[in-house]
Amino acid sequence: MAGNLPSIPLAYRILLLWFEPFAAFNGAFLCLFYPESFLRTFTTLPYAPDSQVIYDQLAATYVLFAWNEAIVLRLSQDLRVWRAIILGILVCDVVHLYASWQALGTEVFLNPLLWRPEVWVNHLLLYGPGAMRIAFLMEVGIGKDDKKTR
């Protein structure tokens, strides 16, 4: 049973329907064609060309994220679908942060003063949208106008 999608604030729509799909496609592009640049956002380890298949697989995952947000969310009028997709991406964010912690080590991970510029960008693109995903899942600002008319 599909529910009606309540009013979704513009900030969520910009993030989920435009910014993140663009960022995910950019990540896929980097993984496929510039894996060295992509790897620098996480670690100082050198790129190994014989591991390109891993970057290609990751690119496929980023394309799926972009598809889910840019297409599936636009097609769905069911808040449960939106919540499921957003929760899935939030879980991915947590795993992503874990991987970053493993690559950087605890001392660097917990001390922004030690972050390289690439790490700053990576973490800002995780923490900011991650906070918005949590807010969305908590229904902050969701359907406020709809509830007044009920």
Protein Blocks (a to p, Z undefined) as FASTA:
>chain_A
ZZddddddfklmmmmmmmmmmmmmmmmmmmmmmmmlmmmmmbmcdcdfklmmmmmmmmmm
mmmmmmmmmmmmmmpccfklmmmmmmmmmmmmmmmmmmmmmmnommlmmmmklpcfklmm
mmmmmmmmmmmmmmmmnogoiaklmmmmZZ
